[in-house]
Amino acid sequence: MTPQPKRKHSKGRRDRRRAHDALHAANLVACQNCGRMRLPHTVCPNCGQYKGREVMAVEKDKKA
């Protein structure tokens, strides 16, 4: 048998514990080359550039 709490924790105590559980919005910055939003310090998934130089080749989809 595991030990059980002697008294019920109040709603305020429960909510204070959960104060840091909220989700935060992602910090996005505009790409210097194409202007699309991307995560900071990462290669742009749209144009493949990072700090003004091409890091990876991105295929352009042909719309039929």
VENTA-V819804 format. One record per backbone hydrogen bond with DSSP energy under -0.5 kcal/mol. CO is the residue of the C=O (numbers start at 1). NH is the residue of the N-H. E is the energy in kcal/mol with one decimal. If there is no record, write none. Layout:
BEGIN
CO/NH/E + CO/NH/E
END
This chain:
BEGIN
10/14/-2.2 + 11/15/-2.7 + 12/16/-2.1 + 13/17/-1.6 + 14/18/-1.4 + 16/19/-1.0 + 17/20/-0.6 + 18/21/-1.5 + 26/28/-0.9 + 27/40/-0.8 + 29/38/-2.7 + 31/35/-0.8 + 36/31/-2.6 + 38/29/-2.8 + 39/42/-0.9 + 44/48/-2.0 + 48/55/-2.5 + 48/56/-1.8 + 49/44/-2.0 + 50/53/-1.2 + 53/50/-2.7 + 53/55/-0.5 + 59/61/-0.5 + 61/63/-0.6 + 62/64/-0.6
END
